[in-house]
Every structure is written in C-alpha cells, then in structure tokens.
Amino acid sequence: MSESELKAAAAPPRPSKRPRHGHEAAPSLPDDVIVQHILTRVPAAATVRFRAVCRGWRAALISDDFIQAYQAVRAAAQPQPPEIFFFAPGAAQGSTSFYSSRLKLRTTQQDDDDASSPARELVTVGDLRANDLVLSGTKPCRGLTLLYQPRESAYHVCNLSTGEHVSLPLPPCALARIVQICGPYALSSTGLGFHPAADEHIVVRLFEDWSKQQRCEVYGLRSGGWRPFAGGRAPPHAAKGLDGRPPVFVDGCFYWHIYTRTNFSGMEEQLYRTPEPILSLSVDTERFGWVRPPEERARNVFHLAELDGQLCAVVDTRLGVGRYELWVRPAGGPTAPSWSLRCRISLESLPRPMGEALSRGFRMLPLGSWGGKILLATSCHEVYAYDPEMNSVDRVFSVLEFIDAPKEPELLLNIAMHEETVTGVRRRLLAGDVGKLKMKLGRSTVAPQGGGPSDWRTHDQTVAGQQQVQEMLSFAVAVLLDIVNNHN
C-alpha cells in the first residue's frame, strides 16, 4: 500500500452527515431571532449572564435596540399590578438586601384574597448599610436608581434588576456643610435624571459647601466627571432650605422644595427667603427657575413627588382639617400651565382603621396609579390604594409582612416602584470610575409573615420611639408658624 493509502486507512471515519434513525438534524436559529424573540422574554438578571456567550451576543444585549425591544415585550404583555421594592439589613453585618413584591390589588368587591405575594430578592450588597441609605425617588429613572449615603457622601447608580452599578468618585466634589448632628441632614440634595440630547443619565447635586457658597454640580454617566452646571452659580440661599431630601425629576427638569420656614424663623427666615418655594433646573438649558406652588395652598406644608409623569405637590393638613390634597402640574417645565387638584383625601370620611393608618407616619407620597386607584406610600413602610370615585382605601403592601419593623426613614421613603429593565449603567471608563459595591444577584424569596391585614403590626409609634415624636413636633411647629404668619 502506498503512504497515502496507509494514512487514509489509519484515519478515523468521518461522522456521517445523514440523520440517524430517520430524524433530521435540528435547525439552528439565527442569532437575531434568539436575541429579539427569546432573550427579550428572560429575566433581566439572566441577560447579564448571556453576555458572556460570545462577543456578538454581548454587543447585541447591551445595545439600545435590545433595551427598547425588552421594554416593548413587557409593555405588550398582559397588564399586571405594579411591583414595590424595599430594602433591609442583610444576613451579614453591614450588608443590605433589596427585595421586590407584586401588589395584590382587589379588582372587585368580591375579591377578598388579601394574601401577599412572596418577596423575591433582587440583589444583596455586602458593603452598604441600610440605616445610612437614601433613595433618589419613588421610581427608577429609565431603569436606574440612585443610592445616596449621606454620612459618607457616597453616590451609587444601580440597575437593581441586573446588579450593574457605578460608584461616583468624590474628588473634586466638595463636601456639603452639615448643620444638624442628629441624622443625615445636610445642606445638600442629589437626584438622578436623564439628558435626552446627550443620551445619558446625569446626577445633579445642589449644596452649600463649607465656605457657605451655593454650588450645583453634575455628573454624566456616559461623559464622566463632575463639572459645574453651565447655568452658572446656584441662586442665593438655594441650599438653605435643603435637608438632604432628593429632588423630583419630571419632564426634563429637577424640582426642589426650598422651604426655609422649617429650618429658620424670625430674622433668619426673612434673610434666607427665596422668590418662590419651588426651585427648578432644566437639564436641556442648564438654567434655574422658580415655580409658584398651588395658589390656594401656597403657605401650607407640602412635599413634592411625581405622579403619572406630572409634578405633584402633596399638601398635608392632617393637624388642621384632617386631610391630604394632591395637586398636579402638567408637563412643560417651568412654563407649564397652572396647578389643578387631582384629589382630596378626607381622613375623617374613611373607615376609622384605614383613616388612622393612613395618617400615621411623618410623610405620605404618591407612587403612581393603577386601575383607577392612586397608590400612596407612607414613611411607615406601607402602601395604600385610594379609589377617588368610591372614596375608599385598601392597604395593599407592608414591609412589616416580610421583615421585622424598621424605624421610620429620616429622609422620605424606604420603598419605591420597581421596574424590570435591562438598562445598562453606561459610562466612559475613567480611573476609579467603577462599581465599588460588593453586589450579588439574589436567588431567594421571603414569604409573608402574616396572613392578612389583621396580622400586620401597626404599633409604628412604639417602634419609631422618640424619633417620630420629634418629627411630629417639628411638623407641628411648622404649622404653627404658618398660622402666625397668616394671622399677621
């Protein structure tokens, strides 16, 4: 035999391309079909793992087209009640776990199923303390959430669905001046927004530095680096009425409630008076402006929130006439039309248990609406569904169902709406500009501790102790100042 014939005989037989047992070979799907029609239907956290399959998949799964297709699939699905996310200390010391739970909203009067859905663990952060954490708002900004640690002046932008995050560098960002030794109160406020023209998320920080200068700085997640806003210096005394509360981002503008009467009185209140109590900042023009509150309630205590894409002023008159009022302002920036009354909630007209429960806590903010009902969150870690047509309210969520009673948050709320998204934390990689948190995707669930509203713990004042008493006293002082000023 020749040498070539010997090699051919020694070579292993080639596998047959003909199907065996009469079965045809399974056809392979094109990558674009897999990405657009299969991967858009998997959990958001799984898409991060699929990026490691190959370079093609990675490029496709971080593209804007995939992010939009992912959201479109969820928007076209059968509507489901919204999800709430909350956080609590983790099992390990110094860690924080984030959970989400879908609300159980009654659609008919005969629906008496009050059992809550189990809470699923989103992520657990190993080096983040839950008692030193402030949320940027009541819902994510295009899929991202800003976490702020006041005592450390640390900022983290996260996608809680995928665990992606970036920790913003501190230098050359100056420290804000702290005026109270109890709690994370500082002459500073930080919020997360989106700049459509630049196609990037931005973090805006309004504060007074240690030299008592009013400053406003912005950080672009794509461009990177802190810089002063192009609009120049912040308005005089703008930060005097801030106590750490984040601004509200609506329709391309940030809004702050500059309520100096809660921090100053007498000559100081006159000295630090602002043109209007609401300060606006446009991300497009980078210019500040002032917004008048609702004419009828200009001198009342109120908080700002976002409600169905509109700026909302929550007028709190519990101590006076026993009610809440929700005033909304249509989109359009500082030149938008005047305010209109969305609803008036009379606590005395509600059944006594619900009226008393809704009136507890230092703050109440709307989260959004669903099925004609307005979702109201209180600083006692509860969510209520208010029906304006029926003037009825149901308690639809309580953190106390899942974890032991936490203390009332010192700044706004510890709960917010959750959106399952694959939005990436897009940024230009700079030195030190990386995610510094020890974040791990969650795999567990937490079952409700109680079986219904009758089992929920409602002794929040006992749990909050002296902190809530002091907050209510501060609230009463602010109301008394309003009465004195109106009388004079």
RALINHU-V783730 format. One record per residue. N is the residue number from 0. RES is the residue in one letter. PHI is phi as a letter, one per 30 degrees, with the letter a starting at -180 (999 if undefined). PSI is psi in degrees with one decimal (NA if undefined). NEAR is the number of other ideal C-beta (glycine too) atoms within 8 Angstrom. Layout:
<<N:RES:PHI:PSI:NEAR> <N:RES:PHI:PSI:NEAR>>
//
This chain:
<<0:M:999:144.7:4> <1:S:d:168.4:5> <2:E:d:-38.7:5> <3:S:d:-36.7:6> <4:E:d:-35.9:8> <5:L:d:-42.0:9> <6:K:d:-38.4:8> <7:A:d:-37.0:7> <8:A:d:-32.0:7> <9:A:d:-22.2:5> <10:A:d:141.7:6> <11:P:d:150.3:3> <12:P:d:141.4:4> <13:R:d:141.4:4> <14:P:d:140.3:4> <15:S:d:137.3:5> <16:K:d:-7.7:3> <17:R:d:138.6:4> <18:P:d:143.8:7> <19:R:c:154.0:6> <20:H:h:24.9:4> <21:G:i:5.4:4> <22:H:c:136.2:6> <23:E:d:152.8:4> <24:A:d:139.0:5> <25:A:d:130.2:4> <26:P:d:146.9:4> <27:S:c:140.3:4> <28:L:d:141.7:7> <29:P:d:150.5:6> <30:D:d:-37.1:9> <31:D:d:-32.3:7> <32:V:d:-42.0:9> <33:I:d:-44.4:10> <34:V:d:-47.9:13> <35:Q:d:-30.1:10> <36:H:c:-13.1:7> <37:I:c:-53.7:10> <38:L:d:-18.8:11> <39:T:d:-5.6:12> <40:R:c:5.4:6> <41:V:c:161.1:8> <42:P:e:148.9:7> <43:A:e:-38.6:12> <44:A:d:-30.6:10> <45:A:d:-29.8:8> <46:T:d:-29.4:14> <47:V:d:-40.6:10> <48:R:d:-36.1:7> <49:F:d:-16.3:11> <50:R:d:-20.4:10> <51:A:d:-2.2:5> <52:V:d:-50.4:6> <53:C:a:170.4:5> <54:R:d:-35.7:5> <55:G:d:-44.4:7> <56:W:d:-39.9:12> <57:R:d:-46.8:11> <58:A:d:-38.4:8> <59:A:d:-39.3:12> <60:L:d:-12.8:13> <61:I:c:5.9:8> <62:S:d:157.1:8> <63:D:d:-34.0:5> <64:D:d:-41.8:7> <65:F:d:-40.6:15> <66:I:d:-44.1:13> <67:Q:d:-40.9:8> <68:A:d:-37.7:10> <69:Y:d:-44.7:13> <70:Q:d:-34.5:9> <71:A:d:-38.2:9> <72:V:d:-41.7:10> <73:R:d:-33.7:8> <74:A:d:-31.6:6> <75:A:d:-13.9:5> <76:A:d:167.9:7> <77:Q:d:129.2:3> <78:P:e:136.9:3> <79:Q:b:153.7:6> <80:P:e:149.0:9> <81:P:d:164.3:12> <82:E:c:148.1:12> <83:I:c:137.1:15> <84:F:c:146.9:14> <85:F:b:166.9:15> <86:F:b:157.7:10> <87:A:a:159.4:12> <88:P:e:136.3:8> <89:G:d:-179.8:11> <90:A:d:-38.4:4> <91:A:d:146.3:6> <92:Q:d:134.1:3> <93:G:i:6.1:7> <94:S:c:162.5:13> <95:T:b:134.4:13> <96:S:c:138.0:14> <97:F:c:133.2:14> <98:Y:b:159.4:15> <99:S:b:147.9:13> <100:S:b:133.8:15> <101:R:d:134.3:10> <102:L:d:147.8:14> <103:K:c:95.7:11> <104:L:c:129.1:11> <105:R:d:128.8:9> <106:T:c:-20.6:5> <107:T:b:162.4:5> <108:Q:d:-23.1:4> <109:Q:d:-10.6:4> <110:D:d:102.0:7> <111:D:c:15.3:5> <112:D:d:101.6:6> <113:D:c:2.5:8> <114:A:d:131.1:8> <115:S:d:154.0:9> <116:S:d:149.9:7> <117:P:d:150.2:9> <118:A:c:129.1:12> <119:R:c:141.5:11> <120:E:d:124.5:13> <121:L:d:-64.0:12> <122:V:b:157.8:13> <123:T:b:128.8:12> <124:V:c:121.3:14> <125:G:d:-18.7:12> <126:D:b:46.8:7> <127:L:b:121.6:13> <128:R:d:128.7:9> <129:A:d:-28.2:11> <130:N:d:2.8:6> <131:D:b:60.1:9> <132:L:b:133.6:13> <133:V:b:131.0:13> <134:L:d:150.3:14> <135:S:d:-18.5:12> <136:G:a:-168.8:13> <137:T:c:1.3:13> <138:K:a:156.7:10> <139:P:d:154.8:12> <140:C:c:100.8:14> <141:R:h:45.0:8> <142:G:j:-8.9:11> <143:L:c:152.3:13> <144:T:b:138.4:13> <145:L:c:125.2:17> <146:L:c:130.0:13> <147:Y:b:130.1:13> <148:Q:c:98.7:14> <149:P:d:-42.7:13> <150:R:d:-24.0:6> <151:E:c:-2.3:6> <152:S:h:47.4:10> <153:A:c:140.7:9> <154:Y:b:134.3:13> <155:H:b:127.4:16> <156:V:c:124.3:15> <157:C:b:150.5:15> <158:N:c:104.7:16> <159:L:d:-11.6:13> <160:S:d:-35.7:14> <161:T:c:-16.3:12> <162:G:i:-2.7:13> <163:E:d:143.7:10> <164:H:a:164.5:12> <165:V:b:136.0:12> <166:S:c:122.4:11> <167:L:d:137.4:12> <168:P:d:148.8:9> <169:L:d:-58.1:6> <170:P:d:145.1:4> <171:P:c:25.7:4> <172:C:d:120.8:10> <173:A:d:153.9:8> <174:L:d:146.8:7> <175:A:d:154.0:12> <176:R:d:125.5:11> <177:I:c:130.1:8> <178:V:c:-8.1:7> <179:Q:b:138.0:7> <180:I:d:-15.8:3> <181:C:c:118.6:4> <182:G:i:169.9:5> <183:P:d:43.0:10> <184:Y:d:129.1:12> <185:A:b:160.1:13> <186:L:d:69.0:12> <187:S:a:150.5:13> <188:S:a:134.9:13> <189:T:b:137.1:13> <190:G:b:163.0:14> <191:L:c:130.9:14> <192:G:b:-172.5:12> <193:F:b:133.5:11> <194:H:c:104.1:12> <195:P:d:-41.2:7> <196:A:d:-40.4:5> <197:A:d:-10.3:9> <198:D:h:50.5:6> <199:E:a:151.9:11> <200:H:d:146.1:16> <201:I:b:147.7:14> <202:V:c:125.8:14> <203:V:c:134.9:15> <204:R:b:117.8:13> <205:L:c:126.3:16> <206:F:a:168.5:16> <207:E:c:125.3:13> <208:D:d:-177.4:11> <209:W:d:-18.4:6> <210:S:d:9.7:4> <211:K:i:27.5:6> <212:Q:c:137.0:7> <213:Q:d:128.1:13> <214:R:b:150.4:13> <215:C:b:125.1:14> <216:E:b:153.5:11> <217:V:b:145.2:12> <218:Y:b:121.7:13> <219:G:c:127.6:12> <220:L:d:-24.4:14> <221:R:c:-43.3:11> <222:S:d:-33.5:8> <223:G:i:152.6:10> <224:G:i:138.8:7> <225:W:d:142.9:9> <226:R:b:153.3:7> <227:P:d:149.1:7> <228:F:d:144.3:12> <229:A:d:-17.8:5> <230:G:d:-0.7:9> <231:G:j:-155.7:4> <232:R:d:151.2:7> <233:A:d:153.9:10> <234:P:e:149.2:9> <235:P:e:136.4:4> <236:H:i:14.1:12> <237:A:e:-37.7:15> <238:A:d:-4.1:14> <239:K:d:-29.9:12> <240:G:c:10.8:15> <241:L:c:145.7:16> <242:D:b:31.6:11> <243:G:j:-13.3:12> <244:R:d:135.9:9> <245:P:d:154.8:14> <246:P:d:171.6:13> <247:V:c:130.5:12> <248:F:c:116.2:13> <249:V:b:130.1:11> <250:D:h:44.0:9> <251:G:i:12.9:10> <252:C:b:145.8:12> <253:F:c:143.6:12> <254:Y:b:129.6:15> <255:W:c:142.3:13> <256:H:c:106.7:11> <257:I:c:84.1:12> <258:Y:c:87.8:9> <259:T:d:-18.8:13> <260:R:d:-25.0:11> <261:T:d:-18.8:9> <262:N:c:-20.6:9> <263:F:b:161.3:10> <264:S:a:164.9:6> <265:G:i:-132.4:6> <266:M:d:-36.0:5> <267:E:d:-37.9:8> <268:E:d:-38.0:11> <269:Q:d:-37.8:7> <270:L:d:-38.8:8> <271:Y:c:18.1:11> <272:R:d:140.3:7> <273:T:c:157.9:13> <274:P:e:-42.4:3> <275:E:b:159.2:9> <276:P:d:-8.0:9> <277:I:c:121.0:13> <278:L:c:132.9:14> <279:S:c:154.2:13> <280:L:b:117.6:18> <281:S:d:130.3:12> <282:V:d:-18.0:12> <283:D:d:-53.2:8> <284:T:d:-14.3:5> <285:E:h:48.2:9> <286:R:b:142.6:7> <287:F:d:156.2:10> <288:G:a:170.5:10> <289:W:b:139.7:11> <290:V:b:130.6:11> <291:R:d:139.9:7> <292:P:d:177.8:13> <293:P:e:130.4:10> <294:E:e:-41.4:8> <295:E:d:-19.1:4> <296:R:b:32.4:12> <297:A:d:-28.8:9> <298:R:c:13.8:6> <299:N:c:160.4:9> <300:V:d:131.1:11> <301:F:a:162.5:11> <302:H:b:150.5:10> <303:L:c:146.4:13> <304:A:a:176.7:11> <305:E:c:130.5:13> <306:L:b:108.0:13> <307:D:h:45.4:7> <308:G:i:7.9:7> <309:Q:b:151.3:11> <310:L:d:131.9:12> <311:C:b:134.0:14> <312:A:c:118.7:16> <313:V:c:104.4:14> <314:V:d:121.8:13> <315:D:c:107.0:12> <316:T:b:40.0:12> <317:R:d:-41.4:9> <318:L:d:-19.2:6> <319:G:c:-67.8:6> <320:V:c:3.9:4> <321:G:i:50.7:9> <322:R:a:163.0:11> <323:Y:c:150.5:12> <324:E:b:134.2:12> <325:L:c:111.1:16> <326:W:c:134.6:14> <327:V:b:153.1:13> <328:R:b:122.4:13> <329:P:d:161.7:8> <330:A:d:155.6:8> <331:G:k:8.4:7> <332:G:i:-157.8:11> <333:P:d:-21.0:9> <334:T:c:13.9:4> <335:A:d:160.0:10> <336:P:d:174.1:5> <337:S:d:172.0:5> <338:W:d:156.9:10> <339:S:b:150.5:8> <340:L:d:116.9:9> <341:R:d:-47.2:9> <342:C:a:158.5:9> <343:R:b:122.8:8> <344:I:c:106.9:12> <345:S:d:112.8:9> <346:L:d:-30.7:13> <347:E:d:-25.2:7> <348:S:d:-11.0:6> <349:L:d:158.5:13> <350:P:e:141.4:5> <351:R:e:-45.4:6> <352:P:d:-42.2:6> <353:M:d:-39.1:12> <354:G:d:-42.5:12> <355:E:d:-38.4:9> <356:A:d:-40.7:11> <357:L:d:-23.7:14> <358:S:d:-10.0:9> <359:R:d:157.5:10> <360:G:j:159.8:11> <361:F:d:-27.3:8> <362:R:b:154.1:10> <363:M:b:128.7:11> <364:L:b:144.7:12> <365:P:d:143.1:14> <366:L:c:-29.1:13> <367:G:l:-165.1:12> <368:S:b:154.7:10> <369:W:a:129.7:11> <370:G:i:33.6:7> <371:G:i:0.0:7> <372:K:c:145.8:10> <373:I:c:126.4:13> <374:L:d:122.4:16> <375:L:c:125.3:14> <376:A:c:138.9:14> <377:T:c:160.7:14> <378:S:d:2.2:12> <379:C:c:16.7:8> <380:H:i:38.6:12> <381:E:b:156.3:12> <382:V:b:133.8:15> <383:Y:b:147.4:15> <384:A:c:113.7:14> <385:Y:c:128.1:12> <386:D:c:106.2:10> <387:P:d:-31.8:8> <388:E:d:-41.8:5> <389:M:c:-7.8:5> <390:N:h:50.5:8> <391:S:b:158.5:7> <392:V:b:139.9:12> <393:D:b:140.7:9> <394:R:d:121.1:12> <395:V:c:-6.1:10> <396:F:a:143.5:12> <397:S:b:126.8:9> <398:V:e:-29.6:13> <399:L:d:-12.5:12> <400:E:d:-26.6:10> <401:F:c:-30.1:13> <402:I:b:166.0:8> <403:D:d:155.5:4> <404:A:e:114.1:8> <405:P:d:164.8:10> <406:K:d:160.8:9> <407:E:d:134.1:14> <408:P:d:142.7:9> <409:E:d:-23.4:8> <410:L:b:106.6:11> <411:L:h:-127.3:11> <412:L:c:160.2:12> <413:N:c:13.1:11> <414:I:b:155.6:11> <415:A:a:171.3:15> <416:M:d:148.1:12> <417:H:c:136.8:13> <418:E:b:125.3:9> <419:E:d:107.9:8> <420:T:b:163.3:13> <421:V:c:20.2:13> <422:T:e:129.0:9> <423:G:d:152.2:9> <424:V:d:84.3:14> <425:R:d:134.4:7> <426:R:a:159.5:10> <427:R:d:124.5:7> <428:L:d:116.1:5> <429:L:c:169.4:9> <430:A:d:122.5:3> <431:G:i:-4.8:5> <432:D:c:74.7:11> <433:V:b:167.1:7> <434:G:d:117.1:10> <435:K:c:-6.6:5> <436:L:d:146.2:12> <437:K:d:83.0:6> <438:M:c:131.3:12> <439:K:b:131.2:9> <440:L:d:139.0:9> <441:G:d:152.8:12> <442:R:b:-1.1:4> <443:S:c:170.6:6> <444:T:b:157.2:7> <445:V:b:120.7:11> <446:A:d:149.3:6> <447:P:e:142.5:11> <448:Q:d:-29.7:7> <449:G:c:169.3:8> <450:G:c:-6.4:7> <451:G:l:-174.9:8> <452:P:e:-30.4:6> <453:S:d:-21.2:6> <454:D:c:-6.7:7> <455:W:d:139.9:11> <456:R:d:128.9:6> <457:T:b:13.0:6> <458:H:d:60.0:6> <459:D:d:-33.2:12> <460:Q:d:-33.6:9> <461:T:d:-39.7:6> <462:V:d:-43.8:9> <463:A:d:-30.0:10> <464:G:i:-140.4:9> <465:Q:d:-25.8:5> <466:Q:e:-48.8:10> <467:Q:d:-36.0:13> <468:V:d:-43.6:10> <469:Q:d:-39.1:8> <470:E:d:-41.6:10> <471:M:d:-35.7:9> <472:L:d:-40.2:8> <473:S:d:-39.4:9> <474:F:d:-42.7:12> <475:A:d:-38.3:9> <476:V:d:-41.2:8> <477:A:d:-40.4:11> <478:V:d:-42.3:11> <479:L:d:-39.0:8> <480:L:d:-38.8:10> <481:D:d:-43.2:12> <482:I:d:-42.7:8> <483:V:d:-44.5:8> <484:N:d:-40.6:9> <485:N:d:-37.3:7> <486:H:d:-36.0:5> <487:N:d:NA:4>>
//
